[in-house]
């Protein structure tokens, strides 16, 4: 499992498209984070981030908010989407996603 969390100044960005980097974490079969790399994405334009994260072999993205078109683009790339994540450290979000305990809240980009 490879999880991406959008960041602003090192913390969860509430909208994936406004982030300055992504924490990309590889997880082993037991749910342990075996590596984390923070990567600066290409300029945000429609469709660019889903394709770029797919190239990074990301399997899941966790965001505070994301528009429905972006969610559809991620899904079409085989990337699972969780929106409405609470403001927690990226590692906690990834671990909760793996364990199936990540609670999604309101999508701040509910369009």
Secondary structure by P-SEA (a helix, b strand, c coil): cbbbbbbcccccccccccccccbbbbbcccccccbbbbbbbcccccaaaaaaaaaacccbbbcccccaaaaaaaaaacbbbbcccccccaaaaaaaaaacccccccccccc
